[in-house]
Amino acid sequence: MAKNIYFEFKDYIWNGITKIDYKPTVDGPVTFNETTRQNLVEHGYGTNFHLRYFECEMGGFSTLEKHEHVHVVVIARGKGKVIVDDTIHNVKPMDLIIIPNNSPHQLINIGEEPFGFFCIVDAQRDKFSLLTQTEIQNISENTEIKKFIQVPDKYFN
């Protein structure tokens, strides 16, 4: 039997694709808030990449983290801030962010509606790494980043 190749879209949900927590809690401490993920293209389709859709609700944000692999992010809806290294970007639908390897990054909803984005990554990739307190202090020297960066209390537990 062939894999499904058509997934109907409605209200930022694709029929047949499960909406899940951004990161299962078995990965370690909860380092994000109000964020979900849909794995749109993953193993089994013959691609060398994965395409995922993330959504941060009001007050939501992704984990402040870094990876050895590159991320390509396309904003789909809402308004947000994206921290990459020691820079912060105001983003809106159809903006494109390329997150270089080993760059600390975080996506943060700053609007009153969901902040959604597509993320394309290598199918074979490393697991995320949390930042050290020193790394967080260094990027927080940018006063604009310091206003928006999100590091939950459980980040270092």
C-alpha positions as CSV (number, residue, x, y, z in Angstrom):
1,M,0.0,0.0,0.0
2,A,1.4,3.4,-1.0
3,K,1.9,6.2,1.6
4,N,-0.6,9.0,1.6
5,I,0.6,11.9,-0.6
6,Y,-2.3,14.3,-0.1
7,F,-3.1,16.0,3.2
8,E,-6.0,18.4,3.1
9,F,-5.3,21.8,4.9
10,K,-7.8,23.6,7.1
11,D,-7.0,26.2,9.8
12,Y,-3.3,25.3,10.0
13,I,-4.0,21.6,10.5
14,W,-3.4,18.9,7.9
15,N,-5.8,16.0,7.8
16,G,-4.1,12.8,8.8
17,I,-1.1,14.5,10.5
18,T,-1.1,14.6,14.3
19,K,-0.5,17.8,16.2
20,I,1.8,17.0,19.1
21,D,3.7,18.8,21.8
22,Y,6.8,20.7,20.4
23,K,9.2,18.4,22.4
24,P,8.1,15.4,24.3
25,T,8.9,15.8,28.0
26,V,11.1,12.7,27.8
27,D,13.7,14.8,26.1
28,G,14.5,16.6,29.3
29,P,13.3,19.7,31.1
30,V,10.4,21.7,29.7
31,T,12.2,24.5,27.9
32,F,9.4,26.0,25.8
33,N,5.8,27.2,26.3
34,E,2.5,26.8,24.4
35,T,4.1,25.3,21.3
36,T,3.0,22.4,19.1
37,R,4.5,20.6,16.1
38,Q,3.1,18.8,13.0
39,N,5.6,16.6,11.2
40,L,4.5,17.2,7.6
41,V,7.2,15.3,5.7
42,E,9.5,12.9,7.5
43,H,11.0,9.4,7.1
44,G,9.4,7.2,4.5
45,Y,8.9,9.7,1.7
46,G,12.4,9.3,0.1
47,T,13.5,12.8,1.0
48,N,16.7,13.9,2.6
49,F,14.9,16.6,4.6
50,H,12.0,16.9,7.1
51,L,9.3,19.6,6.9
52,R,7.6,20.5,10.1
53,Y,5.0,23.1,11.0
54,F,5.3,24.7,14.5
55,E,2.8,27.0,16.2
56,C,3.3,29.1,19.3
57,E,0.1,30.3,21.0
58,M,-0.1,33.7,22.7
59,G,2.8,33.8,25.1
60,G,4.4,30.8,23.4
61,F,8.0,30.3,22.5
62,S,10.4,27.6,21.3
63,T,13.4,26.3,23.2
64,L,16.5,28.5,23.3
65,E,18.9,26.0,21.7
66,K,21.5,25.2,19.1
67,H,22.2,22.4,16.7
68,E,25.0,21.2,14.4
69,H,22.5,21.3,11.5
70,V,21.0,24.3,9.6
71,H,17.3,25.3,9.9
72,V,15.4,27.0,7.1
73,V,12.3,28.7,8.6
74,V,9.4,30.3,6.7
75,I,6.9,32.3,8.8
76,A,3.3,31.3,7.9
77,R,1.2,33.4,10.3
78,G,1.2,35.8,13.2
79,K,4.0,38.0,14.4
80,G,7.1,37.0,16.2
81,K,10.7,37.6,17.2
82,V,13.4,35.3,16.1
83,I,16.7,35.3,18.0
84,V,19.7,34.0,16.0
85,D,23.1,34.3,17.7
86,D,23.2,37.9,19.1
87,T,20.6,39.4,16.8
88,I,16.8,39.6,17.0
89,H,14.5,39.8,14.0
90,N,10.9,41.0,13.8
91,V,9.1,38.5,11.5
92,K,5.8,38.3,9.8
93,P,4.2,35.9,7.3
94,M,6.4,34.8,4.3
95,D,9.6,36.1,5.9
96,L,12.5,33.6,5.6
97,I,15.1,32.9,8.3
98,I,18.1,30.7,7.8
99,I,19.6,29.6,11.1
100,P,23.2,28.6,10.6
101,N,24.6,25.5,12.3
102,N,25.6,25.9,16.0
103,S,23.7,29.3,16.2
104,P,21.7,29.8,19.4
105,H,18.1,30.5,18.3
106,Q,14.6,30.9,19.7
107,L,11.2,31.8,18.1
108,I,8.8,33.8,20.2
109,N,5.1,34.8,19.6
110,I,4.7,38.5,20.2
111,G,1.1,38.8,18.8
112,E,-2.4,38.2,19.8
113,E,-2.9,35.2,17.4
114,P,-0.9,32.0,16.9
115,F,2.6,32.4,15.5
116,G,3.1,29.6,13.0
117,F,6.2,28.7,11.0
118,F,7.5,26.0,8.7
119,C,10.9,24.5,9.5
120,I,13.0,22.5,7.1
121,V,15.9,20.4,8.4
122,D,18.1,17.5,7.3
123,A,16.5,14.1,7.8
124,Q,19.7,12.9,9.5
125,R,20.5,15.5,12.2
126,D,21.8,15.9,15.7
127,K,19.7,16.4,18.8
128,F,19.4,20.0,20.2
129,S,21.8,21.3,22.8
130,L,20.7,23.8,25.5
131,L,22.9,26.9,26.1
132,T,25.1,27.4,29.1
133,Q,24.4,30.3,31.5
134,T,27.5,32.0,30.0
135,E,26.1,31.7,26.5
136,I,22.8,33.1,27.6
137,Q,24.4,36.0,29.3
138,N,26.5,36.7,26.2
139,I,23.6,36.9,23.8
140,S,21.5,38.8,26.4
141,E,24.1,41.7,26.2
142,N,21.9,42.8,23.3
143,T,19.3,44.9,25.2
144,E,16.6,44.0,22.6
145,I,17.2,40.3,23.1
146,K,17.2,40.7,26.8
147,K,13.6,42.1,26.6
148,F,12.3,39.0,24.7
149,I,14.5,36.0,25.5
150,Q,12.6,33.2,27.2
151,V,14.5,30.9,29.6
152,P,12.0,29.0,31.9
153,D,13.1,28.2,35.5
154,K,13.4,24.5,34.6
155,Y,15.9,25.2,31.7
156,F,18.9,24.2,33.8
157,N,17.3,21.4,35.8
